[in-house]
């Protein structure tokens, strides 16, 4: 089962914003950390059902490991002060 990293950051208004470094444009939010994690799980499932790669294929890109992401300077900057959560994705068969 692939595991996608979700980055959760609390904004000035108290909203917990979620993004997926390996899935550009896939974002969600919640009023609490727990709600943001629940929304992240649901959003990942929804995105997978409607995902299209530039080559026309519909499979989600393979997720990077947390160690791989930590070596990405863009992720390191974005993750500063945020919460990192692993979201399991079970592809529908």
Backbone as CSV, one residue per row, in Angstrom:
resi,resn,N_x,N_y,N_z,CA_x,CA_y,CA_z,C_x,C_y,C_z
1,UNK,0.850,-1.167,0.000,0.000,0.000,0.000,0.901,1.237,0.000
2,UNK,0.745,2.112,-0.986,1.556,3.328,-1.002,1.212,4.252,0.165
3,UNK,2.214,4.966,0.618,2.043,5.941,1.684,2.462,7.296,1.135
4,UNK,1.534,8.243,1.159,1.806,9.602,0.694,2.020,10.498,1.902
5,UNK,2.962,11.393,1.770,3.230,12.351,2.832,2.318,13.559,2.642
6,UNK,1.636,13.921,3.715,0.819,15.136,3.724,1.507,16.140,4.639
7,UNK,1.548,17.376,4.192,2.123,18.453,4.989,0.979,19.323,5.480
8,UNK,0.877,19.465,6.796,-0.209,20.239,7.398,0.386,21.457,8.085
9,UNK,-0.169,22.616,7.744,0.286,23.865,8.351,-0.919,24.655,8.844
10,UNK,-0.793,25.177,10.040,-1.858,25.994,10.622,-1.648,27.433,10.182
11,UNK,-2.693,28.027,9.580,-2.549,29.406,9.116,-2.952,30.388,10.225
12,UNK,-2.805,31.664,9.937,-3.071,32.707,10.930,-4.515,32.691,11.418
13,UNK,-5.428,32.191,10.591,-6.834,32.128,10.977,-7.208,30.878,11.749
14,UNK,-6.227,30.002,12.004,-6.490,28.792,12.771,-6.902,27.595,11.939
15,UNK,-6.900,27.726,10.615,-7.259,26.621,9.726,-6.021,25.775,9.462
16,UNK,-6.192,24.457,9.462,-5.103,23.529,9.178,-5.140,23.175,7.689
17,UNK,-4.185,23.690,6.948,-4.116,23.507,5.495,-3.234,22.309,5.175
18,UNK,-3.704,21.469,4.241,-3.011,20.228,3.889,-2.606,20.266,2.426
19,UNK,-1.367,19.854,2.167,-0.895,19.675,0.793,-0.120,18.363,0.720
20,UNK,0.014,17.861,-0.488,0.741,16.626,-0.747,1.921,16.955,-1.655
21,UNK,3.158,16.887,-1.155,4.311,17.255,-1.972,4.430,16.475,-3.284
22,UNK,3.970,15.243,-3.311,4.080,14.429,-4.517,2.859,14.528,-5.432
23,UNK,1.875,15.308,-5.023,0.641,15.460,-5.800,0.311,16.945,-5.920
24,UNK,1.003,17.643,-6.808,0.782,19.089,-6.943,-0.689,19.420,-7.199
25,UNK,-1.176,20.421,-6.485,-2.549,20.868,-6.669,-3.569,20.145,-5.814
26,UNK,-3.165,19.061,-5.149,-4.088,18.336,-4.275,-3.957,18.948,-2.887
27,UNK,-4.993,19.671,-2.481,-4.985,20.381,-1.199,-6.350,20.233,-0.522
28,UNK,-6.354,20.407,0.773,-7.585,20.400,1.547,-7.311,21.141,2.853
29,UNK,-8.268,21.146,3.750,-8.092,21.843,5.027,-9.082,21.296,6.043
30,UNK,-8.834,21.635,7.299,-9.729,21.267,8.381,-9.649,22.284,9.496
31,UNK,-10.666,22.273,10.352,-10.700,23.207,11.477,-9.838,22.739,12.644
32,UNK,-9.446,21.460,12.649,-8.567,20.906,13.674,-7.564,19.996,12.982
33,UNK,-6.535,19.605,13.699,-5.549,18.703,13.118,-6.190,17.371,12.751
34,UNK,-7.026,16.845,13.636,-7.696,15.575,13.347,-8.587,15.676,12.110
35,UNK,-9.334,16.766,12.008,-10.197,16.956,10.841,-9.360,17.093,9.567
36,UNK,-8.233,17.778,9.657,-7.365,17.938,8.488,-6.841,16.580,8.013
37,UNK,-6.500,15.701,8.948,-6.021,14.363,8.577,-7.137,13.575,7.920
38,UNK,-8.338,13.630,8.469,-9.486,12.946,7.861,-9.746,13.476,6.449
39,UNK,-9.704,14.786,6.308,-9.915,15.408,4.995,-8.808,14.990,4.022
40,UNK,-7.579,14.867,4.517,-6.462,14.452,3.663,-6.699,13.046,3.118
41,UNK,-7.176,12.144,3.969,-7.460,10.772,3.531,-8.535,10.766,2.447
42,UNK,-9.612,11.504,2.682,-10.713,11.558,1.713,-10.279,12.237,0.414
43,UNK,-9.511,13.302,0.529,-9.064,14.044,-0.645,-8.128,13.203,-1.494
44,UNK,-7.261,12.427,-0.865,-6.360,11.545,-1.605,-7.162,10.516,-2.403
45,UNK,-8.174,9.920,-1.804,-9.019,8.956,-2.512,-9.738,9.619,-3.684
46,UNK,-10.271,10.802,-3.445,-10.979,11.528,-4.506,-10.032,11.886,-5.644
47,UNK,-8.861,12.398,-5.309,-7.882,12.788,-6.333,-7.463,11.585,-7.166
48,UNK,-7.293,10.447,-6.525,-6.874,9.242,-7.243,-7.906,8.828,-8.283
49,UNK,-9.165,9.031,-7.975,-10.222,8.646,-8.904,-10.322,9.556,-10.114
50,UNK,-9.735,10.735,-10.024,-9.848,11.722,-11.100,-8.478,12.162,-11.623
51,UNK,-7.423,11.425,-11.280,-6.063,11.827,-11.605,-5.718,11.530,-13.063
52,UNK,-5.081,12.486,-13.725,-4.562,12.275,-15.073,-3.154,12.841,-15.146
53,UNK,-2.205,12.009,-15.545,-0.820,12.429,-15.718,-0.654,13.115,-17.067
54,UNK,0.430,13.849,-17.246,0.674,14.521,-18.532,0.671,13.564,-19.729
55,UNK,1.039,12.293,-19.495,1.054,11.322,-20.597,-0.317,10.672,-20.820
56,UNK,-1.324,11.094,-20.037,-2.674,10.573,-20.201,-3.007,9.398,-19.301
57,UNK,-2.016,8.812,-18.632,-2.284,7.691,-17.733,-2.987,8.200,-16.471
58,UNK,-3.643,7.287,-15.778,-4.441,7.696,-14.638,-3.925,7.269,-13.284
59,UNK,-2.753,6.635,-13.232,-2.214,6.197,-11.946,-1.541,7.353,-11.222
60,UNK,-1.737,7.394,-9.920,-1.044,8.407,-9.130,0.460,8.191,-9.244
61,UNK,1.233,9.270,-9.213,2.685,9.106,-9.201,3.120,8.368,-7.937
62,UNK,4.202,7.647,-8.021,4.722,6.946,-6.845,5.151,7.963,-5.803
63,UNK,4.797,7.706,-4.556,5.188,8.653,-3.504,6.668,8.503,-3.154
64,UNK,7.272,9.612,-2.763,8.633,9.571,-2.240,8.572,9.232,-0.750
65,UNK,9.650,8.676,-0.266,9.740,8.403,1.167,9.990,9.716,1.902
66,UNK,9.799,9.683,3.191,10.058,10.869,3.993,11.532,11.261,3.905
67,UNK,12.421,10.284,3.883,13.853,10.590,3.745,14.137,11.274,2.409
68,UNK,13.525,10.806,1.344,13.709,11.445,0.038,13.184,12.880,0.070
69,UNK,12.033,13.074,0.670,11.467,14.421,0.753,12.342,15.348,1.589
70,UNK,12.885,14.838,2.655,13.741,15.675,3.519,14.975,16.171,2.775
71,UNK,15.395,15.442,1.742,16.541,15.861,0.938,16.150,16.834,-0.168
72,UNK,14.862,17.125,-0.291,14.368,18.079,-1.282,14.291,19.454,-0.611
73,UNK,15.112,20.417,-1.062,15.124,21.723,-0.383,13.779,22.445,-0.409
74,UNK,12.973,22.227,-1.453,11.649,22.872,-1.511,10.743,22.313,-0.413
75,UNK,10.799,20.997,-0.215,10.004,20.391,0.838,10.492,20.844,2.204
76,UNK,11.802,20.861,2.397,12.362,21.260,3.689,11.905,22.665,4.064
77,UNK,11.906,23.582,3.107,11.437,24.944,3.368,9.946,24.958,3.698
78,UNK,9.157,24.225,2.907,7.701,24.202,3.097,7.320,23.529,4.414
79,UNK,8.088,22.538,4.833,7.751,21.769,6.029,8.117,22.481,7.319
80,UNK,8.916,23.520,7.235,9.348,24.233,8.426,8.132,24.738,9.208
81,UNK,7.975,24.260,10.418,6.868,24.676,11.269,5.579,23.907,11.019
82,UNK,5.604,22.960,10.089,4.403,22.189,9.772,4.400,20.827,10.430
83,UNK,3.323,20.114,10.229,3.167,18.751,10.716,3.191,17.820,9.517
84,UNK,3.985,16.769,9.607,4.097,15.796,8.523,3.314,14.556,8.929
85,UNK,2.436,14.109,8.035,1.584,12.962,8.320,1.672,11.984,7.156
86,UNK,1.749,10.695,7.471,1.724,9.657,6.441,0.275,9.243,6.216
87,UNK,-0.140,9.271,4.950,-1.510,8.881,4.593,-1.422,7.636,3.721
88,UNK,-2.005,6.529,4.206,-2.032,5.291,3.439,-3.068,5.412,2.333
89,UNK,-2.688,4.911,1.159,-3.642,4.916,0.050,-3.806,3.500,-0.468
90,UNK,-5.002,3.000,-0.362,-5.303,1.661,-0.873,-6.040,1.821,-2.194
91,UNK,-5.337,1.535,-3.270,-5.912,1.687,-4.608,-7.089,0.728,-4.791
92,UNK,-8.121,1.230,-5.417,-9.275,0.386,-5.735,-8.877,-0.581,-6.839
93,UNK,-9.364,-1.794,-6.742,-9.010,-2.799,-7.747,-10.127,-2.956,-8.733
